[in-house]
Every structure is written in C-alpha cells, then in structure tokens.
Amino acid sequence: MDKKNSRLRRATKTRSRIKDSGKMRLSVHRSPRHIYAQVTSADGAQVIVSASTLLSEIKANVKNAGNIAAASVVGKEIAERAVKAGITQVAFDRSGFKYHGRVKALADAARENGLEF
C-alpha cells in the first residue's frame, strides 16, 4: 500500500465516524502549494462555507501560500465565515493527514476564532 492509499484509508475511516456522529464537518486538504478548508453538512452533501489560500483576500495577506502562516490565515477565515453562517460546533476532518504543521495551525486558528471541536 502506498502513501496516498494509506492516507485515503485513514480519511475514509474518520469520515464514516463523523457521519455517524451527525455533526457538521470541517475538512482540510493540503497540497505542497496550498491549503483548503470547507465546512460541509453532516451527510456531506452540501458545502456550507469554504476558504483556501487561493482566495484573493488571503493571497494579499500571505507571502507564501504553502506555510504555517498561510494555514493560520485560512483557519481564521473559515471560522469567521462559519460563525457568520451560524455554525459553531463542527467535527475536524484532517483527511488522513498527520495532525501537525499546517493542519494543526489551521485547527488552532479556527478554534481561536469561534469554532468548537
């Protein structure tokens, strides 16, 4: 089993547990250049809010989109948008990625700005 398949297997397991809990899901995806976050409905059928380093207002605030500082800005933005949409309680879906570095920075920034998970 290669690295990508192992990550996807972990992600599937986590997502099935989150689906059983019935909570909104804050899912994170990272690539070497960018980081993406979105809050989806409990069944995963609808994206409520999203943010990424590709957004023009975030691009203007960060020098490099593939680092911890950029992930913190995305975490802050996704939390602000979610709270504005009336969502405060979510389950964190790290998509099989290790909980450190950019993924951790995004989660910490989202917690500091009003999301609970």
N, CA, C and O atoms as a DFTB+ gen file, in Angstrom:
468 C
 N C O
     1  1       0.849      -1.173       0.000
     2  2       0.000       0.000       0.000
     3  2       0.896       1.238       0.000
     4  3       1.804       1.354       0.823
     5  1       0.640       2.142      -0.909
     6  2       1.467       3.338      -0.978
     7  2       0.954       4.418      -0.028
     8  3      -0.067       4.257       0.641
     9  1       1.693       5.519       0.007
    10  2       1.418       6.588       0.957
    11  2       0.031       7.211       0.753
    12  3      -0.690       7.464       1.717
    13  1      -0.332       7.452      -0.504
    14  2      -1.618       8.085      -0.785
    15  2      -2.785       7.182      -0.407
    16  3      -3.760       7.647       0.184
    17  1      -2.700       5.904      -0.737
    18  2      -3.780       4.976      -0.393
    19  2      -3.925       4.817       1.112
    20  3      -5.043       4.687       1.611
    21  1      -2.828       4.824       1.838
    22  2      -2.889       4.750       3.299
    23  2      -3.604       5.967       3.867
    24  3      -4.433       5.838       4.768
    25  1      -3.283       7.156       3.342
    26  2      -3.929       8.386       3.796
    27  2      -5.415       8.346       3.493
    28  3      -6.224       8.717       4.344
    29  1      -5.792       7.908       2.307
    30  2      -7.206       7.856       1.934
    31  2      -7.974       6.833       2.768
    32  3      -9.150       7.040       3.069
    33  1      -7.326       5.737       3.142
    34  2      -7.965       4.737       4.003
    35  2      -8.244       5.337       5.383
    36  3      -9.326       5.150       5.940
    37  1      -7.258       6.061       5.931
    38  2      -7.460       6.733       7.222
    39  2      -8.574       7.766       7.124
    40  3      -9.388       7.888       8.039
    41  1      -8.616       8.509       6.024
    42  2      -9.637       9.537       5.838
    43  2     -11.029       8.930       5.773
    44  3     -11.970       9.472       6.352
    45  1     -11.166       7.818       5.077
    46  2     -12.468       7.155       4.955
    47  2     -12.983       6.700       6.311
    48  3     -14.164       6.850       6.621
    49  1     -12.099       6.149       7.104
    50  2     -12.476       5.678       8.443
    51  2     -12.951       6.846       9.308
    52  3     -13.971       6.746       9.990
    53  1     -12.213       7.941       9.275
    54  2     -12.581       9.112      10.063
    55  2     -13.918       9.683       9.596
    56  3     -14.772      10.026      10.414
    57  1     -14.095       9.784       8.293
    58  2     -15.324      10.370       7.757
    59  2     -16.548       9.538       8.094
    60  3     -17.628      10.088       8.313
    61  1     -16.398       8.221       8.140
    62  2     -17.550       7.390       8.491
    63  2     -17.927       7.591       9.955
    64  3     -19.111       7.583      10.295
    65  1     -16.947       7.769      10.813
    66  2     -17.244       8.035      12.230
    67  2     -17.888       9.403      12.411
    68  3     -18.797       9.557      13.227
    69  1     -17.427      10.391      11.662
    70  2     -18.013      11.730      11.752
    71  2     -19.453      11.703      11.239
    72  3     -20.329      12.353      11.810
    73  1     -19.699      10.957      10.166
    74  2     -21.049      10.859       9.613
    75  2     -22.010      10.244      10.618
    76  3     -23.167      10.656      10.705
    77  1     -21.534       9.251      11.385
    78  2     -22.369       8.625      12.412
    79  2     -22.683       9.592      13.545
    80  3     -23.744       9.497      14.163
    81  1     -21.763      10.531      13.828
    82  2     -21.985      11.481      14.924
    83  2     -23.029      12.526      14.564
    84  3     -23.673      13.080      15.454
    85  1     -23.211      12.807      13.280
    86  2     -24.239      13.755      12.855
    87  2     -23.840      15.206      12.961
    88  3     -24.711      16.074      12.921
    89  1     -22.554      15.511      13.095
    90  2     -22.089      16.897      13.211
    91  2     -21.659      17.429      11.850
    92  3     -21.363      16.666      10.930
    93  1     -21.630      18.751      11.743
    94  2     -21.040      19.386      10.572
    95  2     -19.562      19.028      10.561
    96  3     -18.969      18.781      11.612
    97  1     -18.964      18.999       9.365
    98  2     -17.579      18.530       9.246
    99  2     -16.703      19.629       8.671
   100  3     -17.002      20.178       7.610
   101  1     -15.613      19.953       9.374
   102  2     -14.596      20.867       8.872
   103  2     -13.492      20.014       8.273
   104  3     -12.683      19.441       9.002
   105  1     -13.455      19.926       6.961
   106  2     -12.453      19.087       6.312
   107  2     -11.331      19.948       5.757
   108  3     -11.550      21.064       5.285
   109  1     -10.128      19.403       5.825
   110  2      -8.917      20.103       5.418
   111  2      -8.211      19.270       4.361
   112  3      -8.109      18.049       4.484
   113  1      -7.731      19.930       3.336
   114  2      -6.864      19.265       2.354
   115  2      -5.651      20.142       2.157
   116  3      -5.763      21.366       2.079
   117  1      -4.493      19.516       2.078
   118  2      -3.285      20.297       1.848
   119  2      -2.520      19.740       0.664
   120  3      -2.479      18.532       0.431
   121  1      -1.925      20.641      -0.062
   122  2      -1.028      20.281      -1.147
   123  2       0.283      21.011      -0.853
   124  3       0.322      21.840       0.056
   125  1       1.336      20.733      -1.579
   126  2       2.583      21.449      -1.292
   127  2       2.473      22.964      -1.432
   128  3       3.196      23.695      -0.755
   129  1       1.589      23.446      -2.290
   130  2       1.475      24.887      -2.510
   131  2       0.348      25.564      -1.752
   132  3       0.470      26.737      -1.401
   133  1      -0.747      24.859      -1.488
   134  2      -1.933      25.498      -0.925
   135  2      -2.549      24.638       0.167
   136  3      -2.203      23.469       0.334
   137  1      -3.484      25.256       0.917
   138  2      -4.280      24.526       1.900
   139  2      -5.733      24.962       1.730
   140  3      -6.019      26.140       1.514
   141  1      -6.625      24.013       1.827
   142  2      -8.043      24.235       1.588
   143  2      -8.826      23.759       2.802
   144  3      -8.449      22.777       3.442
   145  1      -9.924      24.458       3.123
   146  2     -10.794      24.042       4.220
   147  2     -12.235      24.308       3.813
   148  3     -12.541      25.301       3.151
   149  1     -13.114      23.397       4.224
   150  2     -14.534      23.613       3.961
   151  2     -15.367      22.972       5.050
   152  3     -15.002      21.934       5.604
   153  1     -16.481      23.598       5.348
   154  2     -17.448      23.059       6.302
   155  2     -18.589      22.486       5.482
   156  3     -19.230      23.192       4.704
   157  1     -18.834      21.185       5.668
   158  2     -19.894      20.515       4.934
   159  2     -20.992      20.083       5.897
   160  3     -20.787      20.024       7.110
   161  1     -22.150      19.785       5.340
   162  2     -23.262      19.323       6.158
   163  2     -22.937      17.948       6.733
   164  3     -21.959      17.316       6.334
   165  1     -23.741      17.502       7.649
   166  2     -23.475      16.251       8.361
   167  2     -23.426      15.053       7.422
   168  3     -22.639      14.131       7.639
   169  1     -24.255      15.053       6.385
   170  2     -24.238      13.932       5.452
   171  2     -23.221      14.108       4.328
   172  3     -23.015      13.193       3.531
   173  1     -22.589      15.269       4.260
   174  2     -21.563      15.515       3.255
   175  2     -22.096      15.931       1.909
   176  3     -21.339      15.998       0.941
   177  1     -23.380      16.213       1.823
   178  2     -23.994      16.527       0.541
   179  2     -23.863      17.991       0.154
   180  3     -23.957      18.324      -1.027
   181  1     -23.649      18.873       1.128
   182  2     -23.669      20.300       0.835
   183  2     -22.491      20.995       1.509
   184  3     -22.218      20.763       2.687
   185  1     -21.799      21.844       0.764
   186  2     -20.720      22.660       1.319
   187  2     -21.349      23.951       1.824
   188  3     -21.996      24.675       1.068
   189  1     -21.154      24.231       3.107
   190  2     -21.746      25.422       3.713
   191  2     -20.845      26.634       3.483
   192  3     -21.286      27.634       2.915
   193  1     -19.582      26.554       3.920
   194  2     -18.596      27.620       3.714
   195  2     -17.258      26.988       3.342
   196  3     -16.992      25.827       3.655
   197  1     -16.427      27.773       2.672
   198  2     -15.108      27.279       2.309
   199  2     -14.108      28.425       2.313
   200  3     -14.481      29.595       2.221
   201  1     -12.832      28.069       2.421
   202  2     -11.749      29.047       2.354
   203  2     -10.486      28.310       1.926
   204  3     -10.315      27.125       2.214
   205  1      -9.621      29.016       1.247
   206  2      -8.349      28.431       0.840
   207  2      -7.353      29.547       0.573
   208  3      -7.705      30.726       0.581
   209  1      -6.122      29.164       0.339
   210  2      -5.092      30.152       0.040
   211  2      -5.227      30.679      -1.379
   212  3      -4.451      31.545      -1.784
   213  1      -6.179      30.188      -2.134
   214  2      -6.426      30.696      -3.483
   215  2      -7.332      31.926      -3.490
   216  3      -7.425      32.606      -4.512
   217  1      -7.996      32.227      -2.385
   218  2      -8.869      33.399      -2.307
   219  2      -8.029      34.678      -2.386
   220  3      -6.941      34.749      -1.813
   221  1      -8.537      35.674      -3.092
   222  2      -7.763      36.895      -3.321
   223  2      -7.457      37.646      -2.024
   224  3      -6.370      38.203      -1.878
   225  1      -8.410      37.667      -1.074
   226  2      -8.154      38.391       0.181
   227  2      -7.109      37.684       1.040
   228  3      -6.402      38.334       1.810
   229  1      -7.006      36.382       0.920
   230  2      -5.976      35.648       1.662
   231  2      -4.640      35.745       0.937
   232  3      -3.598      35.882       1.579
   233  1      -4.656      35.676      -0.386
   234  2      -3.425      35.822      -1.174
   235  2      -2.727      37.141      -0.875
   236  3      -1.498      37.206      -0.829
   237  1      -3.520      38.197      -0.670
   238  2      -2.958      39.514      -0.409
   239  2      -2.265      39.574       0.949
   240  3      -1.341      40.365       1.134
   241  1      -2.703      38.742       1.909
   242  2      -2.161      38.792       3.267
   243  2      -0.961      37.892       3.501
   244  3      -0.252      38.071       4.491
   245  1      -0.713      36.931       2.622
   246  2       0.386      35.991       2.846
   247  2       1.399      36.079       1.717
   248  3       1.049      36.314       0.560
   249  1       2.657      35.888       2.075
   250  2       3.727      35.920       1.077
   251  2       3.827      34.584       0.358
   252  3       3.956      34.537      -0.865
   253  1       3.766      33.484       1.135
   254  2       3.866      32.139       0.590
   255  2       2.632      31.361       1.036
   256  3       2.315      31.343       2.225
   257  1       1.940      30.724       0.112
   258  2       0.679      30.058       0.432
   259  2       0.864      28.662       1.005
   260  3      -0.116      28.054       1.436
   261  1       2.067      28.134       1.026
   262  2       2.275      26.764       1.478
   263  2       2.974      26.652       2.809
   264  3       3.754      25.723       3.020
   265  1       2.709      27.588       3.725
   266  2       3.370      27.515       5.028
   267  2       2.375      27.645       6.183
   268  3       1.173      27.798       5.964
   269  1       2.883      27.585       7.398
   270  2       2.047      27.606       8.597
   271  2       1.307      28.934       8.741
   272  3       0.153      28.954       9.171
   273  1       1.956      30.038       8.388
   274  2       1.305      31.345       8.495
   275  2       0.070      31.416       7.598
   276  3      -0.968      31.941       8.001
   277  1       0.186      30.895       6.404
   278  2      -0.953      30.891       5.482
   279  2      -2.071      29.993       6.006
   280  3      -3.247      30.332       5.880
   281  1      -1.713      28.854       6.592
   282  2      -2.711      27.946       7.149
   283  2      -3.461      28.611       8.299
   284  3      -4.663      28.397       8.453
   285  1      -2.778      29.406       9.101
   286  2      -3.435      30.125      10.197
   287  2      -4.436      31.143       9.660
   288  3      -5.522      31.300      10.217
   289  1      -4.076      31.826       8.591
   290  2      -4.989      32.803       7.985
   291  2      -6.233      32.103       7.438
   292  3      -7.344      32.612       7.584
   293  1      -6.053      30.943       6.811
   294  2      -7.185      30.177       6.286
   295  2      -8.066      29.694       7.433
   296  3      -9.292      29.732       7.321
   297  1      -7.464      29.238       8.536
   298  2      -8.222      28.807       9.698
   299  2      -9.059      29.927      10.290
   300  3     -10.209      29.719      10.678
   301  1      -8.481      31.107      10.357
   302  2      -9.209      32.268      10.871
   303  2     -10.381      32.604       9.946
   304  3     -11.486      32.875      10.415
   305  1     -10.139      32.587       8.641
   306  2     -11.172      32.929       7.667
   307  2     -12.324      31.924       7.684
   308  3     -13.491      32.317       7.649
   309  1     -12.003      30.638       7.736
   310  2     -13.062      29.615       7.730
   311  2     -13.897      29.714       9.000
   312  3     -15.111      29.515       8.954
   313  1     -13.269      30.016      10.128
   314  2     -14.008      30.161      11.382
   315  2     -14.937      31.370      11.332
   316  3     -16.087      31.292      11.765
   317  1     -14.448      32.473      10.812
   318  2     -15.279      33.673      10.723
   319  2     -16.481      33.437       9.802
   320  3     -17.597      33.853      10.114
   321  1     -16.250      32.776       8.680
   322  2     -17.350      32.505       7.752
   323  2     -18.359      31.526       8.353
   324  3     -19.565      31.678       8.159
   325  1     -17.870      30.531       9.076
   326  2     -18.770      29.550       9.678
   327  2     -19.623      30.184      10.771
   328  3     -20.826      29.931      10.845
   329  1     -19.012      31.000      11.616
   330  2     -19.761      31.659      12.681
   331  2     -20.798      32.603      12.079
   332  3     -21.914      32.715      12.588
   333  1     -20.425      33.279      10.996
   334  2     -21.361      34.168      10.313
   335  2     -22.557      33.386       9.747
   336  3     -23.672      33.904       9.685
   337  1     -22.310      32.137       9.337
   338  2     -23.373      31.279       8.813
   339  2     -24.151      30.581       9.927
   340  3     -25.104      29.853       9.649
   341  1     -23.754      30.796      11.195
   342  2     -24.478      30.216      12.320
   343  2     -23.967      28.860      12.756
   344  3     -24.681      28.127      13.439
   345  1     -22.758      28.510      12.381
   346  2     -22.179      27.222      12.748
   347  2     -21.055      27.450      13.745
   348  3     -20.106      28.187      13.474
   349  1     -21.174      26.807      14.907
   350  2     -20.105      26.905      15.902
   351  2     -19.551      25.543      16.282
   352  3     -18.403      25.439      16.713
   353  1     -20.344      24.507      16.129
   354  2     -19.971      23.149      16.522
   355  2     -19.665      22.330      15.268
   356  3     -20.547      22.131      14.433
   357  1     -18.423      21.852      15.129
   358  2     -18.037      21.034      13.984
   359  2     -17.177      19.867      14.438
   360  3     -16.672      19.850      15.560
   361  1     -17.018      18.897      13.555
   362  2     -16.075      17.804      13.773
   363  2     -14.910      18.039      12.824
   364  3     -15.126      18.359      11.655
   365  1     -13.680      17.888      13.303
   366  2     -12.498      18.176      12.494
   367  2     -12.085      16.946      11.699
   368  3     -11.815      15.889      12.269
   369  1     -12.039      17.090      10.394
   370  2     -11.634      16.015       9.488
   371  2     -10.298      16.402       8.866
   372  3     -10.241      17.283       8.007
   373  1      -9.243      15.756       9.290
   374  2      -7.907      16.088       8.797
   375  2      -7.563      15.364       7.514
   376  3      -6.442      15.488       7.022
   377  1      -8.499      14.608       6.957
   378  2      -8.348      13.910       5.680
   379  2      -7.178      12.940       5.648
   380  3      -6.562      12.740       4.601
   381  1      -6.875      12.346       6.778
   382  2      -5.807      11.360       6.840
   383  2      -4.424      11.942       7.005
   384  3      -3.457      11.192       7.142
   385  1      -4.297      13.278       6.996
   386  2      -3.000      13.913       7.189
   387  2      -2.635      13.904       8.667
   388  3      -3.521      13.884       9.521
   389  1      -1.347      13.918       8.977
   390  2      -0.907      13.989      10.367
   391  2      -1.336      15.311      10.967
   392  3      -1.370      16.336      10.287
   393  1      -1.663      15.277      12.253
   394  2      -2.104      16.485      12.946
   395  2      -0.875      17.224      13.473
   396  3      -0.581      17.193      14.668
   397  1      -0.171      17.880      12.572
   398  2       0.947      18.731      12.947
   399  2       1.197      19.697      11.798
   400  3       0.626      19.545      10.719
   401  1       2.035      20.673      12.024
   402  2       2.371      21.620      10.977
   403  2       1.188      22.449      10.525
   404  3       0.507      23.070      11.342
   405  1       0.941      22.458       9.216
   406  2      -0.109      23.309       8.650
   407  2      -1.505      22.892       9.068
   408  3      -2.370      23.743       9.272
   409  1      -1.734      21.596       9.197
   410  2      -3.063      21.119       9.609
   411  2      -3.350      21.569      11.041
   412  3      -4.458      22.017      11.338
   413  1      -2.376      21.454      11.915
   414  2      -2.535      21.871      13.301
   415  2      -2.716      23.385      13.401
   416  3      -3.537      23.861      14.185
   417  1      -1.955      24.142      12.610
   418  2      -2.061      25.600      12.625
   419  2      -3.453      26.047      12.198
   420  3      -4.014      26.971      12.788
   421  1      -4.019      25.399      11.176
   422  2      -5.363      25.733      10.724
   423  2      -6.384      25.423      11.815
   424  3      -7.284      26.223      12.068
   425  1      -6.250      24.274      12.457
   426  2      -7.188      23.882      13.514
   427  2      -7.115      24.838      14.700
   428  3      -8.147      25.237      15.239
   429  1      -5.910      25.204      15.107
   430  2      -5.753      26.119      16.241
   431  2      -6.344      27.494      15.937
   432  3      -6.993      28.094      16.793
   433  1      -6.120      27.993      14.721
   434  2      -6.672      29.295      14.343
   435  2      -8.200      29.255      14.284
   436  3      -8.863      30.224      14.652
   437  1      -8.752      28.140      13.824
   438  2     -10.212      28.015      13.769
   439  2     -10.802      27.986      15.176
   440  3     -11.848      28.585      15.427
   441  1     -10.133      27.292      16.090
   442  2     -10.608      27.246      17.484
   443  2     -10.561      28.624      18.118
   444  3     -11.498      29.018      18.813
   445  1      -9.484      29.360      17.889
   446  2      -9.335      30.685      18.489
   447  2     -10.379      31.677      17.993
   448  3     -10.687      32.651      18.679
   449  1     -10.920      31.437      16.813
   450  2     -11.871      32.371      16.226
   451  2     -13.315      31.915      16.281
   452  3     -14.149      32.423      15.530
   453  1     -13.631      30.964      17.156
   454  2     -15.029      30.686      17.445
   455  2     -15.552      29.288      17.126
   456  3     -16.673      28.968      17.523
   457  1     -14.805      28.454      16.439
   458  2     -15.285      27.105      16.178
   459  2     -14.941      26.184      17.343
   460  3     -13.890      26.324      17.967
   461  1     -15.826      25.253      17.626
   462  2     -15.604      24.294      18.703
   463  2     -15.556      22.887      18.121
   464  3     -16.474      22.464      17.420
   465  1     -14.468      22.161      18.421
   466  2     -14.355      20.758      18.018
   467  2     -13.369      20.055      18.892
   468  3     -13.129      18.861      18.716
